[in-house]
Amino acid sequence: MVIFLWLLLCTVPEALQCERDYGLTAKAIETNWVIVYPEGVPRPGPFEIRTWKAGTCCDYAVANNVDDVGFIRSVIGEMVRTYKKINN
């Protein structure tokens, strides 16, 4: 079993858009992979656009000093605990 953290390759902060653009969920199911689509934090407003702390492009996450690296570390830790086979 392989865990695939899609954030590393996807350049947009919303999981549904990544899935819509690349369709990897079906491939993950077919190959017995675990795929994870973490999302950025929602910016207040009518569209709740999600952002990562990635410099000047992502004002809300940057202005609020969002710890996205810590978040990704915790996602990876949770996946390791949940899917113990990857430790073998």
A tleap script that builds the chain and sets N, CA, C and O, in Angstrom:
source leaprc.protein.ff14SB
mol = sequence {
  NMET VAL ILE PHE LEU TRP LEU LEU LEU CYS
  THR VAL PRO GLU ALA LEU GLN CYS GLU ARG
  ASP TYR GLY LEU THR ALA LYS ALA ILE GLU
  THR ASN TRP VAL ILE VAL TYR PRO GLU GLY
  VAL PRO ARG PRO GLY PRO PHE GLU ILE ARG
  THR TRP LYS ALA GLY THR CYS CYS ASP TYR
  ALA VAL ALA ASN ASN VAL ASP ASP VAL GLY
  PHE ILE ARG SER VAL ILE GLY GLU MET VAL
  ARG THR TYR LYS LYS ILE ASN CASN
}
set mol.1.N position { 0.849 -1.174 0.000 }
set mol.1.CA position { 0.000 0.000 0.000 }
set mol.1.C position { 0.892 1.234 0.000 }
set mol.1.O position { 1.896 1.285 0.710 }
set mol.2.N position { 0.529 2.203 -0.781 }
set mol.2.CA position { 1.273 3.454 -0.876 }
set mol.2.C position { 0.345 4.593 -0.507 }
set mol.2.O position { -0.806 4.636 -0.940 }
set mol.3.N position { 0.847 5.505 0.286 }
set mol.3.CA position { 0.076 6.724 0.560 }
set mol.3.C position { 0.592 7.802 -0.373 }
set mol.3.O position { 1.794 8.049 -0.465 }
set mol.4.N position { -0.325 8.425 -1.051 }
set mol.4.CA position { 0.024 9.459 -2.008 }
set mol.4.C position { -0.552 10.773 -1.508 }
set mol.4.O position { -1.770 10.950 -1.497 }
set mol.5.N position { 0.290 11.677 -1.105 }
set mol.5.CA position { -0.151 12.971 -0.594 }
set mol.5.C position { -0.204 13.946 -1.756 }
set mol.5.O position { 0.819 14.483 -2.179 }
set mol.6.N position { -1.390 14.166 -2.259 }
set mol.6.CA position { -1.578 14.897 -3.497 }
set mol.6.C position { -1.134 16.341 -3.419 }
set mol.6.O position { -0.821 16.941 -4.447 }
set mol.7.N position { -1.098 16.909 -2.240 }
set mol.7.CA position { -0.677 18.300 -2.102 }
set mol.7.C position { 0.689 18.544 -2.733 }
set mol.7.O position { 0.954 19.630 -3.249 }
set mol.8.N position { 1.535 17.559 -2.692 }
set mol.8.CA position { 2.886 17.729 -3.218 }
set mol.8.C position { 2.913 17.989 -4.713 }
set mol.8.O position { 3.869 18.574 -5.223 }
set mol.9.N position { 1.890 17.567 -5.413 }
set mol.9.CA position { 1.879 17.736 -6.863 }
set mol.9.C position { 0.807 18.688 -7.357 }
set mol.9.O position { 0.932 19.255 -8.442 }
set mol.10.N position { -0.229 18.865 -6.584 }
set mol.10.CA position { -1.350 19.684 -7.029 }
set mol.10.C position { -1.080 21.149 -6.731 }
set mol.10.O position { -0.670 21.489 -5.621 }
set mol.11.N position { -1.299 22.004 -7.686 }
set mol.11.CA position { -0.988 23.418 -7.500 }
set mol.11.C position { -2.194 24.249 -7.080 }
set mol.11.O position { -2.070 25.459 -6.893 }
set mol.12.N position { -3.336 23.632 -6.930 }
set mol.12.CA position { -4.515 24.367 -6.467 }
set mol.12.C position { -4.857 23.897 -5.055 }
set mol.12.O position { -4.630 22.733 -4.725 }
set mol.13.N position { -5.402 24.785 -4.211 }
set mol.13.CA position { -5.596 24.433 -2.806 }
set mol.13.C position { -6.881 23.678 -2.487 }
set mol.13.O position { -7.138 23.409 -1.314 }
set mol.14.N position { -7.691 23.327 -3.469 }
set mol.14.CA position { -8.950 22.659 -3.178 }
set mol.14.C position { -8.952 21.229 -3.690 }
set mol.14.O position { -8.643 20.967 -4.853 }
set mol.15.N position { -9.307 20.303 -2.796 }
set mol.15.CA position { -9.265 18.877 -3.109 }
set mol.15.C position { -10.172 18.501 -4.273 }
set mol.15.O position { -9.762 17.757 -5.163 }
set mol.16.N position { -11.394 19.007 -4.271 }
set mol.16.CA position { -12.322 18.632 -5.351 }
set mol.16.C position { -11.810 19.068 -6.711 }
set mol.16.O position { -11.990 18.356 -7.699 }
set mol.17.N position { -11.179 20.224 -6.772 }
set mol.17.CA position { -10.637 20.675 -8.051 }
set mol.17.C position { -9.490 19.774 -8.493 }
set mol.17.O position { -9.369 19.469 -9.679 }
set mol.18.N position { -8.649 19.345 -7.559 }
set mol.18.CA position { -7.565 18.414 -7.915 }
set mol.18.C position { -8.127 17.120 -8.461 }
set mol.18.O position { -7.662 16.610 -9.481 }
set mol.19.N position { -9.133 16.590 -7.777 }
set mol.19.CA position { -9.733 15.329 -8.239 }
set mol.19.C position { -10.376 15.524 -9.605 }
set mol.19.O position { -10.232 14.679 -10.488 }
set mol.20.N position { -11.073 16.617 -9.778 }
set mol.20.CA position { -11.741 16.894 -11.056 }
set mol.20.C position { -10.708 17.040 -12.180 }
set mol.20.O position { -10.922 16.556 -13.291 }
set mol.21.N position { -9.593 17.708 -11.887 }
set mol.21.CA position { -8.577 17.951 -12.911 }
set mol.21.C position { -7.762 16.700 -13.255 }
set mol.21.O position { -7.372 16.511 -14.407 }
set mol.22.N position { -7.502 15.841 -12.249 }
set mol.22.CA position { -6.566 14.741 -12.457 }
set mol.22.C position { -7.178 13.344 -12.304 }
set mol.22.O position { -6.610 12.374 -12.807 }
set mol.23.N position { -8.312 13.220 -11.627 }
set mol.23.CA position { -9.009 11.942 -11.509 }
set mol.23.C position { -8.212 10.804 -10.905 }
set mol.23.O position { -8.312 9.666 -11.364 }
set mol.24.N position { -7.421 11.093 -9.883 }
set mol.24.CA position { -6.559 10.055 -9.328 }
set mol.24.C position { -7.250 9.138 -8.325 }
set mol.24.O position { -6.694 8.098 -7.972 }
set mol.25.N position { -8.429 9.488 -7.861 }
set mol.25.CA position { -9.109 8.628 -6.889 }
set mol.25.C position { -9.385 7.253 -7.487 }
set mol.25.O position { -9.144 6.239 -6.832 }
set mol.26.N position { -9.877 7.205 -8.698 }
set mol.26.CA position { -10.150 5.915 -9.350 }
set mol.26.C position { -8.865 5.101 -9.489 }
set mol.26.O position { -8.865 3.891 -9.262 }
set mol.27.N position { -7.788 5.756 -9.856 }
set mol.27.CA position { -6.502 5.056 -9.992 }
set mol.27.C position { -6.020 4.547 -8.639 }
set mol.27.O position { -5.482 3.444 -8.553 }
set mol.28.N position { -6.203 5.328 -7.592 }
set mol.28.CA position { -5.801 4.903 -6.250 }
set mol.28.C position { -6.598 3.674 -5.818 }
set mol.28.O position { -6.041 2.738 -5.246 }
set mol.29.N position { -7.889 3.678 -6.090 }
set mol.29.CA position { -8.734 2.531 -5.746 }
set mol.29.C position { -8.279 1.295 -6.521 }
set mol.29.O position { -8.170 0.203 -5.963 }
set mol.30.N position { -8.024 1.481 -7.785 }
set mol.30.CA position { -7.609 0.374 -8.660 }
set mol.30.C position { -6.286 -0.250 -8.217 }
set mol.30.O position { -6.105 -1.461 -8.344 }
set mol.31.N position { -5.370 0.553 -7.705 }
set mol.31.CA position { -4.031 0.073 -7.357 }
set mol.31.C position { -3.832 -0.131 -5.857 }
set mol.31.O position { -2.722 -0.421 -5.409 }
set mol.32.N position { -4.904 0.021 -5.085 }
set mol.32.CA position { -4.849 -0.147 -3.633 }
set mol.32.C position { -3.923 0.872 -2.964 }
set mol.32.O position { -3.224 0.548 -2.005 }
set mol.33.N position { -3.925 2.073 -3.464 }
set mol.33.CA position { -3.196 3.172 -2.848 }
set mol.33.C position { -4.159 3.918 -1.937 }
set mol.33.O position { -5.379 3.795 -2.051 }
set mol.34.N position { -3.587 4.682 -1.045 }
set mol.34.CA position { -4.373 5.616 -0.247 }
set mol.34.C position { -4.014 7.000 -0.763 }
set mol.34.O position { -2.839 7.366 -0.799 }
set mol.35.N position { -5.002 7.757 -1.154 }
set mol.35.CA position { -4.733 9.099 -1.658 }
set mol.35.C position { -5.337 10.107 -0.692 }
set mol.35.O position { -6.443 9.917 -0.186 }
set mol.36.N position { -4.611 11.161 -0.449 }
set mol.36.CA position { -5.029 12.189 0.491 }
set mol.36.C position { -5.035 13.521 -0.243 }
set mol.36.O position { -4.066 13.879 -0.911 }
set mol.37.N position { -6.129 14.242 -0.112 }
set mol.37.CA position { -6.253 15.560 -0.731 }
set mol.37.C position { -6.418 16.623 0.363 }
set mol.37.O position { -7.540 17.068 0.604 }
set mol.38.N position { -5.357 17.034 1.020 }
set mol.38.CA position { -5.521 18.090 2.029 }
set mol.38.C position { -5.902 19.408 1.364 }
set mol.38.O position { -5.513 19.679 0.228 }
set mol.39.N position { -6.659 20.210 2.076 }
set mol.39.CA position { -7.095 21.501 1.539 }
set mol.39.C position { -6.506 22.641 2.354 }
set mol.39.O position { -6.243 22.493 3.547 }
set mol.40.N position { -6.303 23.767 1.710 }
set mol.40.CA position { -5.864 24.970 2.398 }
set mol.40.C position { -6.969 25.509 3.296 }
set mol.40.O position { -8.086 24.991 3.304 }
set mol.41.N position { -6.646 26.558 4.053 }
set mol.41.CA position { -7.635 27.151 4.956 }
set mol.41.C position { -8.563 28.069 4.168 }
set mol.41.O position { -8.118 28.759 3.251 }
set mol.42.N position { -9.860 28.083 4.521 }
set mol.42.CA position { -10.795 28.946 3.788 }
set mol.42.C position { -10.647 30.406 4.187 }
set mol.42.O position { -10.620 30.741 5.372 }
set mol.43.N position { -10.554 31.254 3.201 }
set mol.43.CA position { -10.524 32.700 3.412 }
set mol.43.C position { -11.963 33.159 3.622 }
set mol.43.O position { -12.854 32.728 2.892 }
set mol.44.N position { -12.207 34.025 4.605 }
set mol.44.CA position { -13.574 34.519 4.794 }
set mol.44.C position { -14.097 35.207 3.529 }
set mol.44.O position { -13.332 35.825 2.789 }
set mol.45.N position { -15.358 35.096 3.300 }
set mol.45.CA position { -15.972 35.709 2.129 }
set mol.45.C position { -16.979 34.769 1.515 }
set mol.45.O position { -17.116 33.624 1.947 }
set mol.46.N position { -17.683 35.245 0.510 }
set mol.46.CA position { -18.759 34.442 -0.070 }
set mol.46.C position { -18.278 33.155 -0.742 }
set mol.46.O position { -19.036 32.188 -0.832 }
set mol.47.N position { -17.048 33.131 -1.206 }
set mol.47.CA position { -16.553 31.954 -1.920 }
set mol.47.C position { -15.671 31.059 -1.051 }
set mol.47.O position { -15.369 29.931 -1.443 }
set mol.48.N position { -15.256 31.538 0.115 }
set mol.48.CA position { -14.368 30.796 1.008 }
set mol.48.C position { -13.207 30.151 0.256 }
set mol.48.O position { -12.940 28.959 0.406 }
set mol.49.N position { -12.527 30.949 -0.546 }
set mol.49.CA position { -11.392 30.463 -1.326 }
set mol.49.C position { -10.333 29.940 -0.367 }
set mol.49.O position { -9.998 30.598 0.618 }
set mol.50.N position { -9.809 28.758 -0.656 }
set mol.50.CA position { -8.830 28.128 0.228 }
set mol.50.C position { -7.405 28.516 -0.179 }
set mol.50.O position { -7.076 28.602 -1.362 }
set mol.51.N position { -6.578 28.746 0.835 }
set mol.51.CA position { -5.210 29.175 0.569 }
set mol.51.C position { -4.220 28.389 1.424 }
set mol.51.O position { -4.564 27.849 2.475 }
set mol.52.N position { -2.996 28.344 0.944 }
set mol.52.CA position { -1.862 27.826 1.703 }
set mol.52.C position { -0.930 28.994 1.958 }
set mol.52.O position { -1.022 30.022 1.287 }
set mol.53.N position { -0.052 28.849 2.904 }
set mol.53.CA position { 0.925 29.905 3.209 }
set mol.53.C position { 2.068 29.793 2.203 }
set mol.53.O position { 3.126 29.233 2.490 }
set mol.54.N position { 1.820 30.339 1.027 }
set mol.54.CA position { 2.760 30.164 -0.081 }
set mol.54.C position { 3.201 31.498 -0.667 }
set mol.54.O position { 3.280 31.647 -1.886 }
set mol.55.N position { 3.483 32.448 0.177 }
set mol.55.CA position { 3.970 33.730 -0.297 }
set mol.55.C position { 2.848 34.699 -0.611 }
set mol.55.O position { 1.771 34.621 -0.019 }
set mol.56.N position { 3.092 35.601 -1.529 }
set mol.56.CA position { 2.158 36.694 -1.791 }
set mol.56.C position { 0.877 36.273 -2.497 }
set mol.56.O position { -0.066 37.060 -2.573 }
set mol.57.N position { 0.823 35.066 -3.008 }
set mol.57.CA position { -0.385 34.629 -3.717 }
set mol.57.C position { -1.532 34.314 -2.761 }
set mol.57.O position { -2.691 34.304 -3.176 }
set mol.58.N position { -1.236 34.063 -1.518 }
set mol.58.CA position { -2.199 33.452 -0.601 }
set mol.58.C position { -2.371 34.307 0.643 }
set mol.58.O position { -1.964 33.923 1.739 }
set mol.59.N position { -2.978 35.467 0.458 }
set mol.59.CA position { -3.009 36.493 1.492 }
set mol.59.C position { -3.557 36.034 2.833 }
set mol.59.O position { -2.973 36.369 3.863 }
set mol.60.N position { -4.636 35.295 2.868 }
set mol.60.CA position { -5.252 34.931 4.136 }
set mol.60.C position { -4.351 34.024 4.974 }
set mol.60.O position { -4.139 34.290 6.158 }
set mol.61.N position { -3.833 32.982 4.388 }
set mol.61.CA position { -2.963 32.053 5.120 }
set mol.61.C position { -1.685 32.740 5.582 }
set mol.61.O position { -1.196 32.471 6.680 }
set mol.62.N position { -1.144 33.623 4.755 }
set mol.62.CA position { 0.071 34.346 5.121 }
set mol.62.C position { -0.224 35.337 6.244 }
set mol.62.O position { 0.509 35.388 7.232 }
set mol.63.N position { -1.284 36.119 6.102 }
set mol.63.CA position { -1.625 37.142 7.099 }
set mol.63.C position { -1.957 36.519 8.454 }
set mol.63.O position { -1.729 37.139 9.493 }
set mol.64.N position { -2.490 35.305 8.450 }
set mol.64.CA position { -2.858 34.628 9.693 }
set mol.64.C position { -1.813 33.620 10.149 }
set mol.64.O position { -2.053 32.828 11.061 }
set mol.65.N position { -0.654 33.659 9.507 }
set mol.65.CA position { 0.480 32.804 9.865 }
set mol.65.C position { 0.068 31.340 10.048 }
set mol.65.O position { 0.412 30.707 11.046 }
set mol.66.N position { -0.658 30.826 9.091 }
set mol.66.CA position { -1.140 29.446 9.131 }
set mol.66.C position { 0.055 28.490 9.069 }
set mol.66.O position { 0.944 28.651 8.234 }
set mol.67.N position { 0.065 27.517 9.940 }
set mol.67.CA position { 1.153 26.537 9.985 }
set mol.67.C position { 0.823 25.368 9.061 }
set mol.67.O position { 0.476 24.283 9.528 }
set mol.68.N position { 0.929 25.586 7.768 }
set mol.68.CA position { 0.584 24.530 6.824 }
set mol.68.C position { 1.597 23.394 6.842 }
set mol.68.O position { 1.231 22.248 6.578 }
set mol.69.N position { 2.845 23.675 7.144 }
set mol.69.CA position { 3.845 22.612 7.248 }
set mol.69.C position { 3.506 21.702 8.427 }
set mol.69.O position { 3.577 20.479 8.308 }
set mol.70.N position { 3.138 22.293 9.559 }
set mol.70.CA position { 2.714 21.501 10.713 }
set mol.70.C position { 1.477 20.677 10.398 }
set mol.70.O position { 1.357 19.531 10.830 }
set mol.71.N position { 0.560 21.265 9.646 }
set mol.71.CA position { -0.646 20.544 9.254 }
set mol.71.C position { -0.305 19.324 8.405 }
set mol.71.O position { -0.824 18.235 8.647 }
set mol.72.N position { 0.559 19.501 7.419 }
set mol.72.CA position { 0.943 18.383 6.550 }
set mol.72.C position { 1.687 17.318 7.351 }
set mol.72.O position { 1.497 16.124 7.119 }
set mol.73.N position { 2.528 17.739 8.288 }
set mol.73.CA position { 3.192 16.755 9.159 }
set mol.73.C position { 2.160 15.941 9.933 }
set mol.73.O position { 2.295 14.723 10.055 }
set mol.74.N position { 1.135 16.604 10.453 }
set mol.74.CA position { 0.119 15.869 11.215 }
set mol.74.C position { -0.703 14.952 10.311 }
set mol.74.O position { -1.103 13.867 10.735 }
set mol.75.N position { -0.957 15.372 9.077 }
set mol.75.CA position { -1.662 14.498 8.121 }
set mol.75.C position { -0.834 13.246 7.860 }
set mol.75.O position { -1.363 12.134 7.882 }
set mol.76.N position { 0.455 13.421 7.616 }
set mol.76.CA position { 1.328 12.273 7.372 }
set mol.76.C position { 1.369 11.374 8.606 }
set mol.76.O position { 1.295 10.152 8.480 }
set mol.77.N position { 1.485 11.959 9.788 }
set mol.77.CA position { 1.484 11.169 11.018 }
set mol.77.C position { 0.208 10.373 11.195 }
set mol.77.O position { 0.248 9.211 11.599 }
set mol.78.N position { -0.922 10.988 10.896 }
set mol.78.CA position { -2.206 10.297 11.001 }
set mol.78.C position { -2.296 9.159 9.997 }
set mol.78.O position { -2.819 8.091 10.314 }
set mol.79.N position { -1.799 9.375 8.805 }
set mol.79.CA position { -1.816 8.310 7.799 }
set mol.79.C position { -0.925 7.148 8.222 }
set mol.79.O position { -1.290 5.989 8.026 }
set mol.80.N position { 0.225 7.440 8.791 }
set mol.80.CA position { 1.126 6.383 9.257 }
set mol.80.C position { 0.452 5.584 10.370 }
set mol.80.O position { 0.549 4.357 10.393 }
set mol.81.N position { -0.226 6.261 11.287 }
set mol.81.CA position { -0.923 5.549 12.370 }
set mol.81.C position { -2.109 4.743 11.834 }
set mol.81.O position { -2.349 3.618 12.271 }
set mol.82.N position { -2.837 5.318 10.899 }
set mol.82.CA position { -4.037 4.670 10.371 }
set mol.82.C position { -3.707 3.485 9.470 }
set mol.82.O position { -4.364 2.445 9.527 }
set mol.83.N position { -2.702 3.652 8.658 }
set mol.83.CA position { -2.321 2.617 7.696 }
set mol.83.C position { -0.946 2.074 8.067 }
set mol.83.O position { 0.047 2.376 7.405 }
set mol.84.N position { -0.892 1.288 9.105 }
set mol.84.CA position { 0.373 0.805 9.662 }
set mol.84.C position { 1.202 -0.014 8.678 }
set mol.84.O position { 2.413 -0.139 8.862 }
set mol.85.N position { 0.597 -0.563 7.659 }
set mol.85.CA position { 1.344 -1.359 6.683 }
set mol.85.C position { 2.468 -0.565 6.040 }
set mol.85.O position { 3.470 -1.153 5.631 }
set mol.86.N position { 2.336 0.739 5.937 }
set mol.86.CA position { 3.380 1.513 5.263 }
set mol.86.C position { 4.679 1.539 6.054 }
set mol.86.O position { 5.719 1.917 5.516 }
set mol.87.N position { 4.637 1.143 7.326 }
set mol.87.CA position { 5.852 1.111 8.126 }
set mol.87.C position { 6.686 -0.134 7.861 }
set mol.87.O position { 7.822 -0.222 8.327 }
set mol.88.N position { 6.154 -1.082 7.135 }
set mol.88.CA position { 6.874 -2.345 6.877 }
set mol.88.C position { 7.799 -2.230 5.695 }
set mol.88.O position { 8.476 -3.197 5.344 }
savepdb mol mol.pdb
quit
